[in-house]
Amino acid sequence: MDERMADLAYSAGWTMVRRSPERVGRAVFERMADHAWRNHNEGTRGLERNLRRLLGPKATDAQLRALSRAGMRSYMRYYYEMFRLPAMDREHVLAHTRHSGIEALERNLRSGRGVVAALPHMGNWDHAGAWITMRGFALTTVAQRLSPERLFQRFTAYRESLGMEVLPLTGGKDVVGTLARRLRAGGLVCLLADRDLGGGGPEVEFFGEPARMPSGPAALALNTGAALMPVSLWYDGPYWNIRVHDEVPVASGATRSERIRATTQELARVFQSEIAAHPEDWHMLQTVFSADHEADRLERERSEALRRLERGA
């Protein structure tokens, strides 16, 4: 699909989902999930590669496939609700949200202390952002830049319409500095924190294996004195669940990098516990574990070598 068609497809998705009956829309997105799962597409294979770590070496292929099917359905539920969320009224969102631990987060904000909310790719993080803004708290987040640019602008405008400030991960001006200023002013910064997009994050233990996670949440807490609070999300029938965990103190250490790595390790520990409790709602189709990053690197090198040979021939 070229860039123009991708932009048109997403535009049509936003329009059609909001206008269609909810029962019909949910059924369509569930069928889309099942189609991707049956065809064992790249996303499904990536999800299963990660889920196998959760299940352990004794899990059967049948168990893995059953969990990945539930995972793909949960993932497509996220997309359906993301498209439909602007059409949901405030009363519906608040009535269908179950939460715990939010009082501690809000106490920090009311006292003027900034909060870094660190989330894994669980449940519906767009809903969680909209929900907290409905409670009267503005937030700032960072989004991966998409291609085409118009598609990224649509996603940005959509999230801003829900009350969020959205900064681009790349191509923006002083993103880290802006986040730090928001936190020092007592603001809320929400960051997805279980996948290292930049490649320079610390290596931590995650489900018994090395994995790389972003350093940003821990570094911001260290630099600004903001409270670092993990947040987990999952589905329960028609309800969205949000759990704000106890603050993760910035770890001590001889060096800054040691402190960031140890703090990120504690985040990973909280994420691991929550993902294990709700594995079908972990929407991680991309590479997380170091062994997979290495396998991806070797495959890229092999493909490049083959291309060079073909050009030489």
SVG drawing of the C-alpha trace seen along z (x, -y; Angstrom):
<svg xmlns="http://www.w3.org/2000/svg" viewBox="-26 -25 57 54">
<polyline fill="none" stroke="black" stroke-width="0.4" points="0.0,0.0 1.5,-3.4 1.6,-6.4 -1.5,-8.0 -3.6,-4.8 -2.5,-4.2 -3.6,-7.7 -6.9,-7.2 -7.4,-3.8 -6.9,-5.2 -9.1,-8.2 -11.9,-5.9 -11.4,-3.7 -11.9,-6.6 -15.0,-7.7 -16.7,-4.3 -16.0,-3.0 -17.6,-6.0 -20.7,-5.8 -21.2,-2.0 -23.1,-0.2 -20.7,0.9 -21.7,4.6 -20.9,4.6 -17.7,2.8 -16.3,5.0 -17.3,8.1 -15.4,6.8 -12.2,6.1 -12.4,9.5 -12.6,11.1 -9.6,9.1 -7.7,10.4 -8.6,14.0 -7.6,13.5 -4.2,12.3 -3.8,15.1 -4.9,17.9 -2.5,16.6 0.3,16.4 1.4,13.0 4.5,11.2 2.8,9.5 1.4,12.8 4.8,14.4 6.4,11.5 3.7,11.8 4.2,15.5 8.0,15.0 7.5,12.8 4.6,14.9 6.7,18.0 8.9,16.4 5.9,15.9 4.7,19.5 8.1,21.1 9.8,24.0 7.2,26.6 4.4,24.9 2.9,26.7 2.4,25.1 -1.3,25.5 -1.1,23.4 1.0,20.7 -1.4,20.5 -4.4,20.2 -2.8,17.4 -1.7,15.6 -5.2,15.8 -6.5,14.1 -3.7,11.6 -4.5,10.7 -8.1,10.2 -7.1,7.9 -4.8,6.0 -7.5,5.4 -9.9,4.4 -7.4,1.7 -7.5,0.4 -11.3,0.5 -11.6,-1.4 -8.9,-3.9 -10.9,-4.7 -14.2,-4.9 -13.0,-6.7 -13.6,-10.2 -17.3,-9.2 -17.6,-7.8 -19.1,-10.3 -17.4,-11.1 -20.0,-9.2 -19.5,-6.0 -15.7,-6.1 -15.8,-6.9 -18.5,-4.3 -16.6,-1.5 -13.2,-2.2 -12.1,-0.4 -9.0,-1.7 -6.8,-1.4 -3.9,-3.4 -4.8,-6.6 -5.1,-8.6 -1.3,-8.5 -0.6,-9.7 -3.1,-12.6 -1.7,-13.5 1.7,-14.0 0.3,-16.2 -1.8,-18.3 1.2,-18.9 3.2,-20.2 5.4,-17.2 5.7,-15.9 4.9,-12.2 6.4,-9.9 3.8,-7.3 5.6,-4.3 3.3,-1.9 3.9,1.4 2.0,1.9 -1.0,3.4 -4.8,2.9 -5.7,-0.5 -3.2,-3.3 -5.1,-5.9 -8.2,-5.3 -6.0,-5.6 -4.7,-9.0 -8.2,-10.2 -9.5,-9.0 -6.9,-10.9 -7.6,-14.1 -11.3,-13.6 -10.3,-13.7 -8.8,-17.1 -5.1,-16.3 -3.3,-17.3 -0.6,-15.0 2.3,-15.0 3.4,-12.0 5.8,-11.0 4.7,-9.3 6.8,-7.4 6.8,-9.2 4.8,-7.3 5.0,-7.3 3.4,-9.0 3.7,-12.3 0.0,-12.9 -0.8,-9.7 1.4,-10.8 -0.4,-14.1 -3.8,-12.3 -2.7,-10.3 -1.3,-13.3 -4.4,-15.4 -6.5,-12.5 -4.6,-12.2 -4.6,-16.0 -8.4,-16.0 -8.5,-13.8 -6.6,-16.4 -3.0,-15.1 0.1,-17.0 2.0,-14.8 5.7,-15.2 7.3,-13.4 10.0,-10.9 12.2,-12.0 12.3,-15.2 11.0,-17.4 12.8,-20.2 14.3,-19.3 11.8,-16.5 13.7,-15.5 14.0,-19.1 10.3,-19.7 9.5,-16.6 11.8,-17.7 10.2,-21.2 6.7,-19.7 7.8,-17.5 9.6,-20.3 6.4,-22.4 4.5,-19.5 3.0,-18.0 2.2,-14.4 4.3,-12.6 3.1,-9.3 5.6,-7.0 5.3,-3.5 8.4,-1.9 8.7,1.8 10.3,1.5 13.6,-0.3 13.1,-2.1 16.4,-3.9 18.5,-0.9 20.6,-2.5 18.5,-1.6 19.9,0.6 19.7,4.3 17.5,5.8 16.3,9.3 12.8,9.9 11.0,13.2 14.4,14.8 16.2,13.4 18.1,10.2 15.9,7.5 16.4,3.9 14.1,1.2 14.2,-2.6 16.1,-4.6 13.9,-7.7 11.5,-7.1 14.3,-6.4 16.5,-9.2 13.6,-11.8 12.8,-10.8 16.5,-11.1 17.0,-14.4 13.8,-16.1 12.9,-14.5 9.5,-13.4 7.8,-10.3 8.2,-7.3 5.0,-5.3 4.4,-2.1 0.9,-1.8 -0.7,1.5 -3.8,1.8 -6.0,4.7 -9.5,5.7 -12.2,7.4 -15.3,7.9 -16.6,4.5 -14.4,2.8 -11.0,1.0 -8.8,1.7 -6.1,-0.8 -3.7,0.0 -1.2,-2.7 1.5,-0.9 3.6,-2.3 6.3,-4.7 9.6,-3.2 12.4,-5.1 15.4,-6.0 18.0,-3.4 21.3,-4.3 24.6,-3.5 28.1,-4.6 27.3,-6.0 24.4,-7.6 24.2,-4.7 24.1,-2.2 21.3,-4.1 19.2,-4.2 19.8,-0.5 18.8,0.6 15.7,-1.6 14.7,-0.3 15.2,3.2 12.6,2.5 10.2,1.2 10.7,4.4 9.9,6.4 6.6,4.7 5.8,5.0 6.7,8.7 4.3,9.4 1.4,7.6 2.0,9.0 2.1,12.5 -1.3,11.9 -2.9,10.6 -0.7,12.1 -3.5,11.8 -3.5,8.0 0.2,7.5 0.3,6.0 3.9,6.5 4.4,7.7 7.9,6.1 11.3,7.4 12.0,7.0 14.5,9.7 18.2,9.3 18.5,12.8 15.8,11.7 17.5,8.4 20.7,10.3 18.8,12.8 17.2,9.8 20.7,8.2 22.1,11.4 19.2,11.7 19.7,8.1 23.4,8.8 22.6,12.0 20.0,10.2 22.4,7.4 25.1,9.8 22.7,11.6 21.7,8.3 25.4,7.4 26.0,10.8 23.0,10.3 24.2,6.8 27.6,8.2 26.2,11.0"/>
</svg>
